Amino acid sequence: MFDPDAAIEVRHLYRYFGGLKAVDGVSFTVHRGQVVGFVGANGAGKTTTMRILATLDFPTRGMARVGGIDVLQYPTRVRAKLGWMPDNYGAYDHMTVVEYLDFFARALGFRGNERIDRVKDVMDFTDLTPLSDRLINKLSKGMGQRLCLGRTLLHDPEVLILDEPAAGLDPKARVELKQLIRLLADDGKTIFISSHILSELGEMCDSLVFINNGKIIHHGTADSLKKQTTGATLIRVVTTGDPNQLGEWARMSPHVTLKDMQRSGARIEVDSVDPEVISLVLRRMITDGIPVVEFHQEERKLEDAFIEILGALDSEKKGLAAPGGRG
């Protein structure tokens, strides 16, 4: 059944490259006005899925709609509704910023004052007006990404698909790009965005779609992902002594996993959510001579939750492959 509220709808999508299943039975929905993050390691199937949605690749089988329009049957109509920003934008180094945007506005069919107005609006929105006469090969990475986003917005699309737009940006440029994306979301655009910076996606997205080996492994809010993986408690410990002493203690202790070392302590994981068990760990730590000055629970990071899901899937796969496993 077609979902009238869906801006992006994918059902049982497959894409094979020879014997490789780059996309393996993917299904998900992005509703109108949502900002949805698409998360996965390199080679997980993110870009292939996005290219199919952008009408730049064909699925082996399955269905995908953008703005209610089938990407296979009516690709030209889909492109009118869609703004596609690839991970690497094509640019002509000898062009200035305004010449580049004007070139693409002409290619999109804008003429006369309408074309001039569209280019001006896009430069104003992306804060590129002061750089209008600068050559593209003189732009920083952040400015180049803003230019690519501006090109994507020229025809005022309903749906934006952004593939790793923050890749390679410095912190300031990432913040500026995130602000632009928030403004677009406030304007009612539907945004489907991939990134490897999970913390940023968690802040700006209504929900997250996780893909691994071509399959969807989670679709929900950042909070739902954290709750799904909560079988343990993450603790930050600060000591007055040598943090390596704490690290060694964690490595040797039952029910405790060392997550990472920090300058004044470490993050550890206790394999329980029971307060009594956590208190017991603290008492044992003090009894064993660790000079603890802070011991508090930390909110689980998206990165931790994602790694846990991947670890659970890997363990399940190994169990199935072992003698006596299912299948």
C-alpha positions as CSV (number, residue, x, y, z in Angstrom):
1,M,0.0,0.0,0.0
2,F,1.2,3.5,-0.9
3,D,1.7,5.7,2.1
4,P,0.4,9.2,1.2
5,D,2.5,10.8,4.0
6,A,5.8,9.3,2.7
7,A,8.4,11.5,1.1
8,I,10.7,8.5,0.6
9,E,9.4,5.0,0.5
10,V,11.6,1.9,-0.1
11,R,10.3,-1.6,-0.2
12,H,12.3,-4.9,-0.6
13,L,15.1,-3.1,-2.5
14,Y,18.0,-5.2,-3.9
15,R,21.0,-4.2,-5.9
16,Y,23.5,-6.8,-7.0
17,F,26.9,-6.2,-8.6
18,G,27.8,-9.6,-9.9
19,G,27.7,-11.8,-6.9
20,L,27.9,-8.9,-4.4
21,K,24.6,-7.8,-2.7
22,A,25.3,-4.1,-2.2
23,V,21.6,-3.6,-1.1
24,D,19.9,-6.7,0.3
25,G,16.1,-6.4,0.8
26,V,16.1,-2.8,2.2
27,S,12.7,-1.4,3.3
28,F,12.1,1.9,5.1
29,T,9.9,5.1,5.0
30,V,10.8,8.7,5.5
31,H,7.7,10.9,6.2
32,R,7.3,14.4,4.8
33,G,9.1,17.1,6.8
34,Q,11.3,14.6,8.6
35,V,15.1,14.8,8.9
36,V,16.4,11.2,8.8
37,G,20.0,10.0,9.2
38,F,21.4,7.1,7.2
39,V,24.2,5.4,9.0
40,G,26.6,2.7,8.1
41,A,30.3,1.9,7.6
42,N,32.0,2.3,4.2
43,G,30.6,-0.4,1.9
44,A,27.5,-0.9,3.9
45,G,25.2,0.1,1.1
46,K,24.4,3.8,1.9
47,T,25.6,5.4,-1.3
48,T,24.1,2.7,-3.5
49,T,20.7,3.1,-1.9
50,M,20.9,6.9,-2.2
51,R,22.0,6.7,-5.8
52,I,18.9,4.6,-6.6
53,L,16.7,7.1,-4.9
54,A,18.4,9.9,-6.9
55,T,17.6,8.0,-10.2
56,L,21.4,7.5,-10.8
57,D,21.3,3.7,-10.5
58,F,18.8,1.0,-11.0
59,P,17.8,-1.6,-8.5
60,T,18.0,-5.3,-9.3
61,R,14.5,-5.6,-8.0
62,G,12.2,-3.8,-5.5
63,M,10.4,-0.5,-5.3
64,A,11.5,3.0,-4.4
65,R,9.4,6.2,-4.5
66,V,10.3,9.8,-3.9
67,G,7.5,12.3,-3.4
68,G,5.1,9.5,-4.2
69,I,6.6,8.9,-7.6
70,D,8.3,5.7,-8.6
71,V,12.0,6.3,-9.4
72,L,12.1,3.6,-12.1
73,Q,8.9,4.5,-13.9
74,Y,9.1,8.3,-13.8
75,P,12.7,9.4,-13.1
76,T,12.3,12.9,-14.7
77,R,9.4,13.7,-12.4
78,V,11.4,12.4,-9.4
79,R,14.3,14.7,-10.3
80,A,12.0,17.7,-10.3
81,K,11.1,17.0,-6.6
82,L,14.6,15.9,-5.5
83,G,17.8,17.7,-4.6
84,W,20.8,15.3,-4.7
85,M,24.1,16.3,-3.0
86,P,26.8,13.6,-3.6
87,D,29.8,13.1,-1.3
88,N,32.1,14.7,-4.0
89,Y,30.7,17.6,-6.0
90,G,31.7,18.2,-9.5
91,A,33.0,21.6,-10.1
92,Y,34.7,23.7,-12.9
93,D,37.7,25.3,-11.4
94,H,37.9,28.1,-13.9
95,M,34.3,29.3,-12.9
96,T,33.4,31.7,-10.2
97,V,30.8,30.9,-7.6
98,V,28.1,33.0,-9.4
99,E,29.0,31.6,-12.8
100,Y,28.8,28.0,-11.5
101,L,25.3,28.5,-10.0
102,D,24.1,30.4,-13.0
103,F,25.3,27.5,-15.3
104,F,23.3,25.0,-13.3
105,A,20.3,27.3,-13.1
106,R,20.3,27.5,-16.9
107,A,20.6,23.7,-17.2
108,L,17.5,23.4,-14.9
109,G,15.6,25.6,-17.3
110,F,15.5,28.9,-15.5
111,R,15.6,32.0,-17.7
112,G,15.8,35.8,-17.4
113,N,15.0,37.4,-14.0
114,E,13.8,34.1,-12.6
115,R,17.2,32.6,-13.1
116,I,18.9,35.7,-11.6
117,D,16.6,35.6,-8.6
118,R,17.1,31.9,-8.0
119,V,20.9,32.3,-8.0
120,K,20.7,35.3,-5.7
121,D,18.4,33.5,-3.2
122,V,20.7,30.5,-3.1
123,M,23.8,32.6,-2.6
124,D,22.1,34.6,0.2
125,F,20.9,31.4,2.0
126,T,24.3,29.7,1.9
127,D,26.1,33.0,2.7
128,L,28.1,32.8,-0.5
129,T,27.2,36.3,-1.8
130,P,30.5,37.9,-0.5
131,L,32.3,35.2,-2.5
132,S,30.3,35.4,-5.7
133,D,33.3,36.4,-7.8
134,R,35.8,33.9,-6.2
135,L,37.1,31.1,-8.4
136,I,35.9,27.7,-7.2
137,N,39.5,26.4,-7.0
138,K,40.1,29.1,-4.3
139,L,37.3,27.9,-2.0
140,S,37.9,26.1,1.2
141,K,36.3,22.6,1.7
142,G,33.5,24.1,3.8
143,M,32.8,26.8,1.2
144,G,32.8,24.2,-1.5
145,Q,30.2,22.1,0.4
146,R,28.0,25.2,0.8
147,L,28.3,25.8,-3.0
148,C,27.3,22.2,-3.7
149,L,24.3,22.6,-1.3
150,G,23.3,25.8,-3.1
151,R,23.4,24.0,-6.4
152,T,21.2,21.3,-4.9
153,L,18.6,24.0,-3.8
154,L,18.3,25.9,-7.1
155,H,15.0,24.3,-8.2
156,D,13.6,24.4,-4.6
157,P,13.2,20.6,-4.2
158,E,10.8,19.1,-1.7
159,V,13.2,16.3,-0.8
160,L,16.9,16.5,-0.2
161,I,19.3,13.5,-0.2
162,L,22.7,14.5,1.2
163,D,25.5,11.9,1.0
164,E,28.2,12.6,3.7
165,P,27.9,16.5,3.4
166,A,30.1,17.0,6.5
167,A,32.9,14.7,5.4
168,G,36.3,16.4,5.6
169,L,34.9,19.6,7.1
170,D,36.6,21.4,10.1
171,P,34.4,21.9,13.2
172,K,33.4,25.4,12.3
173,A,32.3,24.4,8.8
174,R,30.4,21.4,10.2
175,V,28.5,23.7,12.6
176,E,27.7,26.1,9.8
177,L,26.4,23.3,7.6
178,K,24.3,21.9,10.4
179,Q,22.7,25.3,10.9
180,L,21.8,25.4,7.2
181,I,20.3,21.9,7.4
182,R,18.2,23.0,10.4
183,L,16.9,26.0,8.5
184,L,15.9,23.8,5.6
185,A,14.1,21.4,8.0
186,D,12.3,24.4,9.6
187,D,11.2,25.4,6.1
188,G,9.5,22.0,5.7
189,K,12.0,20.2,3.5
190,T,12.4,16.4,3.9
191,I,16.0,15.6,4.4
192,F,17.7,12.2,4.1
193,I,21.3,12.6,5.2
194,S,24.2,10.1,5.6
195,S,27.1,10.7,7.9
196,H,29.7,8.8,9.9
197,I,29.6,11.5,12.7
198,L,26.8,9.8,14.7
199,S,26.7,12.4,17.5
200,E,25.8,15.1,14.9
201,L,23.1,13.0,13.3
202,G,21.6,12.3,16.7
203,E,21.3,16.0,17.4
204,M,19.7,17.0,14.1
205,C,17.6,13.9,13.0
206,D,14.1,12.8,13.9
207,S,15.1,9.2,13.4
208,L,18.0,7.1,12.2
209,V,18.2,4.3,9.7
210,F,21.2,1.9,10.3
211,I,22.5,-0.3,7.4
212,N,25.1,-3.0,7.6
213,N,26.1,-5.4,4.8
214,G,23.2,-4.1,2.7
215,K,20.5,-4.8,5.3
216,I,18.6,-2.4,7.6
217,I,19.5,-3.3,11.2
218,H,17.7,-0.5,13.0
219,H,15.2,2.2,12.3
220,G,14.1,4.5,15.1
221,T,15.0,7.5,17.2
222,A,18.5,7.9,18.8
223,D,16.9,7.2,22.2
224,S,15.3,4.0,21.0
225,L,18.6,2.8,19.7
226,K,20.3,3.5,23.1
227,K,17.5,1.7,25.0
228,Q,17.6,-1.3,22.6
229,T,21.2,-1.9,23.5
230,T,21.0,-1.2,27.3
231,G,22.0,-4.4,29.0
232,A,24.9,-2.6,30.6
233,T,25.8,0.6,32.4
234,L,28.5,3.0,31.2
235,I,30.5,4.6,34.0
236,R,33.1,7.4,33.9
237,V,35.7,7.1,36.6
238,V,38.1,9.9,37.6
239,T,41.1,9.1,39.9
240,T,43.8,11.1,41.6
241,G,46.4,8.4,40.8
242,D,47.8,6.9,37.7
243,P,44.9,6.2,35.3
244,N,46.8,3.1,34.0
245,Q,46.2,1.5,37.4
246,L,42.5,1.9,36.9
247,G,42.8,0.5,33.4
248,E,44.6,-2.5,34.6
249,W,42.1,-3.0,37.4
250,A,39.2,-2.9,34.8
251,R,40.9,-5.4,32.6
252,M,41.3,-7.9,35.4
253,S,37.8,-7.4,37.0
254,P,34.8,-9.6,36.3
255,H,31.6,-8.0,35.0
256,V,33.7,-4.9,33.9
257,T,34.9,-3.9,30.4
258,L,37.4,-1.1,29.8
259,K,35.9,1.1,27.1
260,D,38.6,3.7,26.8
261,M,41.3,5.5,28.8
262,Q,41.2,9.2,29.6
263,R,43.7,11.6,30.9
264,S,42.4,11.5,34.5
265,G,40.7,8.1,34.5
266,A,38.7,5.9,32.2
267,R,35.3,4.9,30.9
268,I,34.2,1.4,32.0
269,E,31.1,-0.7,31.3
270,V,29.4,-2.8,33.9
271,D,27.5,-5.7,32.4
272,S,24.4,-4.9,34.5
273,V,21.8,-2.1,35.1
274,D,21.2,-3.2,38.7
275,P,22.2,-0.4,41.1
276,E,23.4,-2.9,43.6
277,V,25.8,-4.5,41.2
278,I,27.1,-1.1,40.2
279,S,27.6,-0.1,43.9
280,L,29.5,-3.4,44.4
281,V,31.9,-2.5,41.6
282,L,32.6,0.9,43.2
283,R,33.2,-0.7,46.6
284,R,35.5,-3.3,45.1
285,M,37.4,-0.5,43.2
286,I,38.0,1.4,46.5
287,T,38.9,-1.7,48.4
288,D,41.5,-2.6,45.8
289,G,43.2,0.8,46.3
290,I,41.9,2.8,43.3
291,P,41.8,6.5,44.5
292,V,38.4,7.3,43.1
293,V,37.2,11.0,43.1
294,E,34.3,10.6,40.6
295,F,32.2,7.7,39.6
296,H,29.1,8.5,37.6
297,Q,26.9,7.0,34.9
298,E,27.3,8.4,31.4
299,E,24.6,8.5,28.8
300,R,25.3,5.9,26.2
301,K,26.8,7.4,23.0
302,L,25.3,6.5,19.6
303,E,28.7,5.2,18.5
304,D,28.7,2.8,21.5
305,A,25.1,1.6,20.8
306,F,25.9,1.1,17.1
307,I,29.0,-0.9,17.8
308,E,27.1,-3.0,20.3
309,I,24.5,-3.9,17.6
310,L,27.2,-4.8,15.1
311,G,28.9,-6.9,17.7
312,A,25.6,-8.7,18.5
313,L,25.0,-9.4,14.8
314,D,28.6,-10.7,14.4
315,S,28.2,-13.0,17.4
316,E,24.9,-14.3,16.0
317,K,26.5,-14.9,12.6
318,K,29.4,-16.8,14.2
319,G,26.9,-18.9,16.2
320,L,25.0,-19.8,13.2
321,A,28.2,-20.8,11.4
322,A,29.4,-22.9,14.3
323,P,28.8,-26.7,14.3
324,G,25.3,-27.3,15.6
325,G,24.2,-23.7,14.8
326,R,20.9,-23.1,13.1
327,G,20.8,-23.2,9.3
